[in-house]
């Protein structure tokens, strides 16, 4: 039973799908020819079977043998042609889906960061996996079955009236009755399946939270409460599943009963007509009609399910095409290509908001000379990371302008700009592969010696060499088999290898111990020489030597100067620094 929302624009979605299928016209013609041939052969079989039965009743065994041979040949040919058709359609479907999946993934690489901030990652993944699978199912089976069912339905109906119009009318009379029972039962089961999906989602959420938050659950001793919550949701899922599946289980028995009833009625009425002699009918005709009735009823019972699956496929395709049609971040890209940057940066009256009427930065003005270090400090949520996002053009400003080397940042091509900016974030991202592959990601053309040198500068070489396979050691998804500090060191080595002109450190040493932090700071001072560097830090001792410190509060630049100048002003920075210093003294005591 189809539970999701249907496509809002079916015609447009079908046209888009045809645009992909159009590349396989020759194969599609093969499929259509195979469907026509198999349906025609299938319609022939009941007539051949009935004729053979009449030949036997007339003791014409030679004709019966001949017709039996025809039945075997037609059945074999039908199976071969059906296989060829299905095989060809499977190739078309998988090739089409592979192209759709590639187009979708390629678009994901070119979408702006804003898209990922405003759409749930689970929904994005679902489009690339579940929705594409729905398209695959529709193309691989539904299209062929739908066409085949329609042809068989029409063919068997015509043949029934040719063989015996009176018996054909009996079959037609039962169709509304079957449709009535199926619709009634489906209406009840639909509600049950919707409830089942809802409770299943709730149950999956509880399972995911209980696994990811197991330490917190144990820490507060809430194992029993969590188990009770699971049990309650599990019981609701059981009740909904019971109702849905019990009622849906009625459909096939009802249809089978009506099928058998049709056969009985056909045989009784056909026998009565045969005995009475009022209508020219033979036992073979009666046998043929019973088989044509099966061929006629089977597509009717399948069409509803096929329609539901087709609806799912179109709805999935519409969601995927909507993602593919999203505007890339390169639509308004600059044209200036640059190999290296001097690193001089200036913010002029810059204002920005992620959401309308909720400004994050308000009229920010500052300059950063090339090769100098600029620290950005302030309370959580003040807009520090937003400044970094704007420098990378992850977002475009609402007002003002940002200049790099005297040129508006919008004039640069984004990929050229970003290749010259190195970023080390607080939350590191490692990819599945080896340690070496994660570091060389910063410069895919770098030599092994350069990778090792970058690792030494980041103080990562020693711990890497202690791993079972050194640089060839495997990194699990997200780097789960490494500590936070180790992941940070690998990330820093990757940034060092990229040799950027502008370096951004967003709490880069927050996840390492004090001794490792001291070593990294020494390496960073070497790395930052000759490079414009932006450092976001909450521990103010780490930025005392910065050439310039920007103090951001509530999206406004309230103080600007070096460490000693800001302390002398005894403003907000002074309060932050002295508060941290007092806390450190208390901790030491």
TAURSUL-V587055 format. One record per residue. N is the residue number from 1. RES is the residue in one letter. SS is DSSP state (a for helix, b for strand, c for the rest). D_CENTER is the distance of its C-alpha to the mean C-alpha in whole Angstrom. Layout:
BEGIN
N_RES_SS_D_CENTER, N_RES_SS_D_CENTER
END
This chain:
BEGIN
1_X_c_23, 2_X_c_20, 3_X_c_19, 4_X_c_16, 5_X_c_17, 6_X_c_18, 7_X_c_18, 8_X_c_20, 9_X_c_21, 10_X_a_21, 11_X_a_24, 12_X_a_22, 13_X_a_19, 14_X_a_21, 15_X_a_22, 16_X_a_19, 17_X_a_18, 18_X_a_22, 19_X_a_22, 20_X_a_20, 21_X_a_22, 22_X_a_25, 23_X_a_25, 24_X_a_26, 25_X_a_29, 26_X_a_31, 27_X_a_29, 28_X_a_28, 29_X_a_32, 30_X_a_32, 31_X_a_30, 32_X_a_32, 33_X_a_35, 34_X_a_34, 35_X_a_33, 36_X_a_36, 37_X_a_38, 38_X_a_37, 39_X_a_37, 40_X_a_41, 41_X_a_42, 42_X_a_40, 43_X_a_43, 44_X_a_46, 45_X_a_46, 46_X_a_47, 47_X_a_50, 48_X_a_51, 49_X_a_51, 50_X_a_53, 51_X_a_55, 52_X_a_55, 53_X_a_56, 54_X_a_59, 55_X_a_60, 56_X_a_61, 57_X_a_62, 58_X_c_65, 59_X_c_65, 60_X_c_64, 61_X_a_63, 62_X_a_63, 63_X_a_60, 64_X_a_58, 65_X_a_58, 66_X_a_57, 67_X_a_54, 68_X_a_53, 69_X_a_52, 70_X_a_51, 71_X_a_48, 72_X_a_47, 73_X_a_47, 74_X_a_45, 75_X_a_43, 76_X_a_42, 77_X_a_41, 78_X_a_39, 79_X_a_37, 80_X_a_37, 81_X_a_36, 82_X_a_33, 83_X_a_32, 84_X_a_32, 85_X_a_30, 86_X_a_27, 87_X_a_27, 88_X_a_27, 89_X_a_24, 90_X_a_22, 91_X_a_23, 92_X_a_22, 93_X_a_19, 94_X_a_17, 95_X_a_18, 96_X_a_17, 97_X_a_13, 98_X_a_14, 99_X_a_15, 100_X_a_12, 101_X_a_9, 102_X_a_12, 103_X_a_13, 104_X_a_9, 105_X_a_9, 106_X_a_13, 107_X_a_12, 108_X_a_10, 109_X_a_13, 110_X_a_15, 111_X_c_14, 112_X_c_17, 113_X_a_17, 114_X_a_17, 115_X_a_14, 116_X_a_12, 117_X_a_16, 118_X_a_15, 119_X_c_12, 120_X_c_10, 121_X_a_8, 122_X_a_7, 123_X_a_6, 124_X_a_4, 125_X_a_2, 126_X_a_3, 127_X_a_4, 128_X_a_3, 129_X_a_5, 130_X_a_7, 131_X_a_7, 132_X_a_8, 133_X_a_10, 134_X_a_12, 135_X_a_13, 136_X_a_14, 137_X_a_16, 138_X_a_18, 139_X_a_19, 140_X_a_20, 141_X_a_22, 142_X_a_22, 143_X_a_24, 144_X_a_26, 145_X_a_27, 146_X_a_27, 147_X_a_30, 148_X_a_32, 149_X_a_32, 150_X_a_33, 151_X_a_36, 152_X_a_37, 153_X_a_38, 154_X_a_40, 155_X_a_42, 156_X_a_42, 157_X_a_44, 158_X_a_46, 159_X_a_47, 160_X_a_48, 161_X_a_50, 162_X_a_52, 163_X_a_53, 164_X_c_54, 165_X_a_53, 166_X_a_54, 167_X_a_52, 168_X_a_49, 169_X_a_50, 170_X_a_50, 171_X_a_46, 172_X_a_45, 173_X_a_47, 174_X_a_44, 175_X_a_41, 176_X_a_41, 177_X_a_42, 178_X_a_39, 179_X_a_37, 180_X_a_38, 181_X_a_38, 182_X_a_34, 183_X_a_33, 184_X_a_35, 185_X_a_33, 186_X_a_30, 187_X_a_30, 188_X_a_31, 189_X_a_28, 190_X_a_26, 191_X_a_27, 192_X_a_27, 193_X_a_23, 194_X_a_22, 195_X_a_24, 196_X_a_22, 197_X_a_19, 198_X_a_20, 199_X_a_22, 200_X_a_19, 201_X_a_17, 202_X_a_20, 203_X_a_21, 204_X_a_18, 205_X_a_18, 206_X_a_22, 207_X_a_21, 208_X_a_18, 209_X_a_21, 210_X_a_24, 211_X_a_22, 212_X_a_21, 213_X_c_24, 214_X_a_27, 215_X_a_29, 216_X_a_30, 217_X_a_30, 218_X_a_33, 219_X_a_34, 220_X_c_35, 221_X_c_36, 222_X_c_34, 223_X_a_33, 224_X_a_35, 225_X_a_33, 226_X_a_30, 227_X_a_31, 228_X_a_32, 229_X_a_29, 230_X_a_27, 231_X_a_30, 232_X_a_30, 233_X_a_27, 234_X_a_27, 235_X_a_30, 236_X_a_28, 237_X_a_26, 238_X_a_28, 239_X_a_30, 240_X_a_28, 241_X_a_27, 242_X_a_30, 243_X_a_31, 244_X_a_28, 245_X_a_29, 246_X_a_33, 247_X_a_33, 248_X_a_30, 249_X_a_32, 250_X_a_35, 251_X_a_34, 252_X_a_34, 253_X_a_38, 254_X_a_39, 255_X_a_38, 256_X_a_40, 257_X_a_43, 258_X_a_43, 259_X_a_42, 260_X_a_45, 261_X_a_47, 262_X_a_47, 263_X_a_48, 264_X_a_51, 265_X_a_52, 266_X_a_52, 267_X_a_54, 268_X_a_56, 269_X_a_57, 270_X_a_57, 271_X_a_59, 272_X_a_62, 273_X_a_61, 274_X_a_62, 275_X_a_65, 276_X_a_66, 277_X_c_66, 278_X_c_66, 279_X_c_62, 280_X_c_62, 281_X_c_60, 282_X_c_59, 283_X_a_58, 284_X_a_55, 285_X_a_54, 286_X_a_54, 287_X_a_51, 288_X_a_50, 289_X_a_49, 290_X_a_47, 291_X_a_45, 292_X_a_44, 293_X_a_44, 294_X_a_41, 295_X_a_39, 296_X_a_39, 297_X_a_38, 298_X_a_35, 299_X_a_33, 300_X_a_34, 301_X_a_32, 302_X_a_29, 303_X_a_29, 304_X_a_28, 305_X_a_25, 306_X_a_24, 307_X_a_24, 308_X_a_22, 309_X_a_19, 310_X_a_20, 311_X_a_19, 312_X_a_16, 313_X_a_15, 314_X_a_16, 315_X_a_14, 316_X_a_11, 317_X_a_12, 318_X_a_13, 319_X_a_10, 320_X_a_9, 321_X_a_12, 322_X_a_13, 323_X_a_10, 324_X_a_12, 325_X_c_15, 326_X_c_15, 327_X_c_18, 328_X_c_18, 329_X_c_20, 330_X_c_22, 331_X_c_23, 332_X_c_26, 333_X_c_27, 334_X_c_30, 335_X_c_32, 336_X_b_34, 337_X_c_33, 338_X_c_35, 339_X_c_35, 340_X_c_37, 341_X_c_37, 342_X_c_40, 343_X_c_38, 344_X_c_40, 345_X_b_38, 346_X_b_39, 347_X_b_38, 348_X_b_40, 349_X_b_39, 350_X_b_36, 351_X_b_34, 352_X_b_30, 353_X_b_28, 354_X_b_25, 355_X_b_26, 356_X_c_29, 357_X_c_32, 358_X_b_30, 359_X_b_32, 360_X_b_31, 361_X_b_33, 362_X_b_36, 363_X_b_39, 364_X_b_38, 365_X_b_41, 366_X_b_41, 367_X_b_42, 368_X_b_41, 369_X_c_43, 370_X_c_42, 371_X_c_42, 372_X_c_43, 373_X_b_41, 374_X_b_39, 375_X_b_38, 376_X_b_37, 377_X_b_37, 378_X_c_37, 379_X_c_36, 380_X_c_32, 381_X_c_30, 382_X_c_33, 383_X_c_31, 384_X_a_31, 385_X_a_28, 386_X_a_27, 387_X_a_30, 388_X_a_28, 389_X_a_25, 390_X_a_28, 391_X_a_29, 392_X_c_26, 393_X_c_25, 394_X_c_22, 395_X_c_24, 396_X_c_27, 397_X_c_30, 398_X_c_31, 399_X_b_35, 400_X_b_37, 401_X_b_36, 402_X_b_35, 403_X_b_37, 404_X_b_37, 405_X_c_40, 406_X_c_41, 407_X_b_39, 408_X_b_36, 409_X_a_33, 410_X_a_31, 411_X_a_33, 412_X_b_32, 413_X_c_29, 414_X_a_26, 415_X_a_25, 416_X_a_29, 417_X_a_29, 418_X_a_26, 419_X_a_28, 420_X_c_31, 421_X_b_30, 422_X_b_29, 423_X_b_27, 424_X_b_27, 425_X_c_26, 426_X_c_26, 427_X_c_23, 428_X_c_23, 429_X_c_20, 430_X_c_20, 431_X_c_18, 432_X_c_19, 433_X_b_22, 434_X_b_25, 435_X_a_27, 436_X_a_29, 437_X_a_25, 438_X_a_24, 439_X_a_27, 440_X_a_28, 441_X_c_24, 442_X_c_27, 443_X_c_29, 444_X_c_27, 445_X_c_31, 446_X_c_33, 447_X_c_35, 448_X_a_35, 449_X_a_38, 450_X_a_37, 451_X_a_34, 452_X_a_36, 453_X_a_38, 454_X_a_35, 455_X_a_35, 456_X_a_38, 457_X_a_38, 458_X_c_36, 459_X_c_38, 460_X_c_35, 461_X_a_37, 462_X_a_39, 463_X_a_36, 464_X_a_34, 465_X_a_37, 466_X_c_38, 467_X_c_34, 468_X_c_35, 469_X_c_34, 470_X_a_34, 471_X_a_32, 472_X_a_30, 473_X_c_29, 474_X_b_26, 475_X_b_23, 476_X_c_21, 477_X_a_17, 478_X_a_18, 479_X_a_22, 480_X_c_22, 481_X_c_26, 482_X_c_27, 483_X_c_29, 484_X_a_28, 485_X_a_31, 486_X_a_30, 487_X_a_27, 488_X_a_28, 489_X_a_31, 490_X_a_29, 491_X_a_27, 492_X_a_30, 493_X_a_31, 494_X_a_28, 495_X_a_29, 496_X_a_33, 497_X_a_32, 498_X_a_30, 499_X_c_34, 500_X_c_33, 501_X_c_35, 502_X_b_34, 503_X_b_33, 504_X_b_31, 505_X_b_31, 506_X_b_29, 507_X_c_31, 508_X_c_31, 509_X_c_33, 510_X_c_32, 511_X_c_31, 512_X_c_34, 513_X_c_38, 514_X_a_41, 515_X_a_42, 516_X_a_39, 517_X_a_38, 518_X_a_42, 519_X_a_41, 520_X_a_38, 521_X_a_40, 522_X_a_43, 523_X_a_40, 524_X_a_38, 525_X_a_42, 526_X_a_42, 527_X_a_39, 528_X_a_39, 529_X_c_43, 530_X_c_43, 531_X_c_39, 532_X_b_38, 533_X_b_37, 534_X_b_35, 535_X_b_35, 536_X_b_33, 537_X_c_35, 538_X_c_36, 539_X_c_39, 540_X_a_42, 541_X_a_44, 542_X_a_41, 543_X_a_42, 544_X_c_45, 545_X_c_46, 546_X_c_43, 547_X_c_45, 548_X_b_44, 549_X_b_42, 550_X_b_40, 551_X_b_40, 552_X_b_38, 553_X_b_38, 554_X_c_36, 555_X_c_35, 556_X_b_38, 557_X_b_40, 558_X_b_43, 559_X_b_45, 560_X_b_45, 561_X_b_47, 562_X_c_47, 563_X_a_48, 564_X_a_51, 565_X_a_52, 566_X_a_49, 567_X_a_51, 568_X_a_54, 569_X_a_53, 570_X_c_52, 571_X_c_49, 572_X_a_46, 573_X_a_45, 574_X_a_48, 575_X_a_47, 576_X_a_44, 577_X_a_46, 578_X_a_49, 579_X_a_47, 580_X_a_45, 581_X_a_48, 582_X_a_50, 583_X_a_47, 584_X_a_47, 585_X_a_51, 586_X_a_50, 587_X_a_48, 588_X_a_50, 589_X_c_53
END
